[in-house]
Amino acid sequence: MDQSSAVWILVVLALVTANLPFVVERPFLALPWTQSGEPSRASWLRWIESLVLFCLLAALGYGALLLIGRAFFSGSSEVSVALFLLKLVAFFVIAAALLGYAGWRNKGCVVKKSFLARLIEVLVFYWLVGMLGFSFEANIGNSFHQTWEFYVITLCLFLVLGYPGFVFRYLMRNRRINETYPE
């Protein structure tokens, strides 16, 4: 994989994942507190579910760094391209399964996510896209040490990419409601 295709894959993935928490009402994370519309569960069970889910997401990011970042990829060999794409698809399938658990757990319930839950989901998506970016960078062969300024700037860019979803969820929705039901 060359650098420009890796960058474009990450930009498109960041655009999609930054907007997902605002566009989709279904929760992506099992949070330790009860959200509006969720069935009640024991507090200790919620904490354990959240801890296990976040540990599995961390393991997924580290596994991506190991499996994708250290994978041999040669554009001329069909086998290496297929193996690299297989690892990439496996990353996306496992991430979708982990992030779909909270929605599956609450199926049949209408859950209303709070702004804090959406913000935590955006941060988790930022972390997953960032780990995939580090994996691509290590695969290309030129990984660099980053300081805190890099993370602040990329988080701000990720939040800017999520602005259309924020506008749709909080600004346009209220405008449509006010136009439908004038005071």
N, C-alpha and C positions, 0 to 999 in steps of 0.2 A: 504494500500500500504506500502510495506516495503522500507527501505532506499536504498537498492541496486537497486531495480527496478526503483525507482524514479530517482536515479542518472543516470542510463543507458538511461532512457527516455529523460532526459535533455541533455545528451551528444549527443545522436543521433539527437535530435531536434536542438541543437546548431550547429552541423555539417551541417545539411541541411540548416538552416536559415542563417548561416554565408556565405554560398556559393550562395544562391539565388540571391542577388543583382548583382553578377558578371556573373552568368550563364543566367539569364533572362533579356532580353532587355526591357520588358514591365515595366513601372514605378509602384512602389508599394505605393508611397506617392504623394499627391497633394501638390506640392511645390509652394511657392508664386512667383517664377520667371518662365519665359517661357523657357522650354527646347527645344532643337533643334528638329523640326518636329511637335511641338504642335501647335494647332490653337491659334490665339491670342484671349485673353479675357481681360476684364477690370482688371486693377491692384487691385482695391479694392475687386473685386469678388474672385480673386486668394488668396488674404490674408485671406478673410473670410473662403473660402474652406479649406485652410491649417490650420487655427486656429480651425475650427470645427473638422477636421479630427484628429488633434493631441489631442484635448480635448476628443474625443470619444475613441482614443487609450489609453489615460490616465485612462478614466473611465473603459475601458475593463480590464486594469491591476489591478486597485483597486477592481473591481468587482470579478476578479479571486481570489484576495487575500481574499475577504470576503466569496465568495461562495465555492471555493475549499479549501481554507485554514481552514475554520471553519466548514467544512463538517464532519459529522460523518462517518467514514469509518471503517468497520469491515470486514476483509477478510473472516470470516466464514458465514456472512449473504449475500445471493444473492441479496437481495433488496438494501443493502447499496453499494455493488459493482456496481450494475446496475445504481444507482443514481449517484455515483461518476463518472462513465464512461460517463453518460449522461451529467453531468456538464462539463467534460473535452472535450467532443465532441462539446458541445455548445460553449465553449471558442474558439476552433479551427474554427468553422463555422463562428462565429462573427468576429474573427480576419481575416479570409480569405475574408469575405465580405468587411470589412473596407479597407484591403490592396489591394483589387481588384478594388476599386472604381476609382482610378486614371487611371488604364488601361482601364476600361469600359468607362470612360469619354473621353478618347482619342482613342476610337476604330476607325479603318479606317485610322489612322495616324501612320506613322513610326516615333516613338520618339527615339532619341538618348540620352541616359542618360550620364551626365557628371560624372567624378570621384567624385565630391563633392556630387552629388545626390546619388551615390552608397554608399558613406561613411555615409551619413545621414540614408539611408535605413539600413545599417549594424548596426548603433547605435540604431535605433528603434527596430530592431529584437533582439539586445542584451537586450534591456530593456524589451521586451515582454517575452523572455525566462527567464530573471531574475525574473520577477514578477511571472511567473509560478513556478520557483524554490522556491521562497519565499512561494508560496501557498502550494507546496508539503511539504516544511519544517514545515510550521505551521500545516498542516494536520497530519504529523507524530507526532508532539507534542513537538519538541525541537527546537524552533526558537531562534536564537541568534542575539544579536546586532552586526552589522558589522561596521567597520571603513573604512576610505577611501582607505586603503591599499588593502582590500578585493576587492573593486570595480575596482581598477587599475589592479590587477592581473587577475581577471576574464575577464576584457575587453581585456587584452593582450592575454589570452588564446582563447577568442572568435575570435580575429583577426587572431591568428595562425590557428584556425580551418577554417577560410575563405581563407587561402592562396592558396589552390588548385583552387578555383574559380578565384582568382586574377591572378594566373599564366595562367589559361585558357583564360581569357579575354584580358590581356595586354601583356603577354610574348609569349605564344604559337600562338596566332592569328597573331602577327606581323611576327613571324618566318615563318608561312605558307604563308603569303602574299609575303614575300621576296623570298621564294623558288619558288613560282608560277611565279612571275614577277621579274626575276633577272635583275640587273642594267647593 
